[in-house]
Amino acid sequence: MSKIKQDKIQMQRKVQGLYREIKQQRKEEKNNNKIGIVIVDICVVLGILILLLNAFIKEF
């Protein structure tokens, strides 16, 4: 193979490697966002439950 072809192949491998890294980072960010959303949802539900229990305790 000529030097130019080898350089092209090397460049393609570099670009593919960078693309895979970026794709993996995005995947990890999405998973982190899902975990954050679940935590917020749990906090909201607990907050509503506490408010409801507080209201019932005051009535009795």
N, C-alpha and C positions, 0 to 999 in steps of 0.2 A: 504494500500500500504506500501511496505517496504521503509525504509529510502533511499536505493540506487535508487529505482525507482523515488522517489520524487526529489532526487538530479539531476537525469538525466533530468527529466521534467523541473526543474528549469533552468538547464544549456541550454536546447534547447530553452526555452523562452528567455533567455539572448542573445543567439546567433542570434535568429530571430530578436530580437529588434535591435541589433547592425547592422544586415544586412539591415533592413529597414532604419535605420538612414543613413547608407552609401549610399544606393540607392537614398534616398531623396537628399542628398548632391550632388551626381553626377547629378541628374536631375536639381537642381538649378544651378550648374556650367554650364551645357549645355545651359540653358536659358540665363545666363549671357553672355556666349560666343555669342549667337545669337544676343543679343542686341548690343554687341560690334561690331559685323560684320555689322549690319545694319547702325550703326553710321559711321563706316569707309566708307561704300558704299556711304552714303549720302555726306560725305565730299569729296570723290573722284569726284562724279558727279558735286557738286558745284564748285570744283576746275576747272574741264574741262569747265563748262559753263563760268566761269569768264575768263579763257584764251581765249575762243572763242569770247566772248563779247569784250574783250580787243583788239583782232585782228581786229574785225569789226570796232570798234571805230577809230582805227589808220588808217584804209583804207579810211574812209570817212572824 
